[in-house]
Amino acid sequence: MLDTVIDLLACPHCHSAMDLDDSTVLCELGHSFDVARQGYVSLLTGTATPFTGDTADMIAARADFLGAGYYDAVREAVASACSSASEEDPRILEVGAGTGQYLQTVLDALPGARGIGLDVSKPAVRRIARAHPRAGSVLADVWRQLPVRSGSLTHVLSVFAPRNAAESHRVLVPGGALVVASPTTEHLRELVALPGMVSVDDRKTERLSAALSGLFERTARTPVQFSVALPRPALAHLAGMGPSAHHLTSAERTALLAALPDPFDVTVSVVVSTWTRRDDVTPPVPDAHSTVSGG
């Protein structure tokens, strides 16, 4: 709920503190933002974001797939990483939070923790708003200045999502943790080998290290790899919840999957890494309406 995290938010116009008055979020200088009836607040300002958020169908597919437990080992590894790096009064932001189910798992593992689920997709933030009673849902662009107060968070999570290193550094407390779950080149290799499916960039790990190494130090790394036999409905959800859903229609995905055995064995291969904030560097703070190039 927004009231549990309102003290962590910052006005996207003037960066001042925020307060919640019934169904309106207000800043100290009088900028106001309506809370949607679904429970989220849009702090996306300026020109339209160039990034395409997940569609309602993609979010529904991800919710069903994660709800069936197929990625529980990944969810548990993310929660364990946060527990290992936990501080008193954990305050957590998940960027690109999607359905909010990873944030939900972390909050369940850390009693008393509070969380913000941030996404650029309206279908996503609608679902995040009901993910957990100690989570607030915010519509915003991770590649702009985050609408979060500087030095207010103990953890930032990025699970199969973009990472804005400078902004993650800014919003974390000294010694705070950036927890990243990213796929390896083996992830879903049987599925992405199909025509039209999107595969993992084979330089992803290299680019991740390059983007974070100046501002963070990697202090933990946990590989998670296993094979899972997916029945046809779960396979359809998996194919429909990721980037391939932007490139193939539902009918095209159905035709591809129809030729596969039922169930179909798929490799899950993810690395959950913890990057500790370096306190001896200060990155430049971008203008609130500027964009930051992605890594």
QUIMOVEN-V869944 format. One line per field, one symbol per residue. ss: DSSP state (a for helix, b for strand, c for the rest). A space follows every 50 residues. Layout:
ss = ???
This chain:
ss = caaacaaabbccccccbbbbbccbbbbccccbbbbcccccbbcccccccc cccccaaaaaaaaaaaaccccaaaaaaaaaaaaaccccccbbbbbccccc aaaaaaaaaccccbbbbbbccaaaaaaaccccccbbbbbccccccccbcc ccbbbbbbbcccccaaaaaaabbbbbbbbbbbbcccccaaaacccccccc cccaaaaaaaaacccbbbbbbbbbbbbbbbcaaaaaaaaaacaaaaccca aaaaaaaacccccbbbbbbbbbbbbbbcccccccccccccccccc
